[in-house]
């Protein structure tokens, strides 16, 4: 089969808790070409936002829209595709944050996969219900097309036991309570972009509203900061990251918080927004930090948290050859990158543009996360094989 014969038009849907990124791709064995891309943001809020670009990067839409739900976002995307002169998708791929203990490979979606995702939705309550809603409507609107689930946990599925097993009774581990790791599609995309130049010892820092640090040895994940859920690890926009479990016990016992209240506190009212009392957007915090000490503390604690986790991953890897920053903050916030790296100068880490990947010192790169392209590649491969 030639490259042209194996070509497939794929619609990639990347559901967040209040957003839906999408891309229409022409995918072959050797190339992934974007035809259209966009994002619906602030879904469910009074004034949602819609941004759409064509293959040349020209803006087709950039403004507010009424988008009450993920389902409505998919309706808008479907209408956009039908009104355009672009080719119709032949398959649809979905980013799924957590597949639980039984779904550890990217796979075609059928009724049993949907049922399993419904069973494990509590592992990622911010993300899975939105993804299931997008799957449900995509199946209705694009009947007969292969639909593929691409899991963030797959990249980390081969982690060694010393990183994967949690220090809890073995019977709980047997029930699927273990370290899964997330941002796997982002990590895959970084490894794909590095290609043959992937170093032996790589750290990927995916820094955004959700944030994680992953140790990659010879192209494979061997440890990562997030654990059972995407709430653990380093400080995030509204998520606490790692907490002394005694804090949770104390809040339950003394403050009478139940599971729903704890989930709201840990996932929605902690992290940068909890420390600063202002917000979770790093750009806003930088502005406020000039006069507000709590905003300054939030930024400093975030960088401190990332730096500590990077140092831990260096120990896991036995050294470091390359650090890659990615994600919204990692790609766009030079002040955060500089702060993180300044505290790692003892390891030879520097943002000095003159340093070479061929030199003896570790290198630092900024690469764009390409999750949607990874979804498109996996979707093509699984759809052609079905």
Helices and strands as residue ranges (DSSP letters): E 8-15, E 20-27, E 32-41, E 48-54, E 59-65, H 70-83, E 91-96, E 107-108, H 111-119, G 121-124, H 128-141, E 146-151, G 154-156, H 161-164, H 170-173, H 184-194, G 195-197, E 201-207, E 211-217, E 220-224, H 245-254, H 259-268, H 271-276, H 282-288, H 293-317, E 322-326, H 327-332, H 334-342, G 345-347, E 363-366, H 371-385
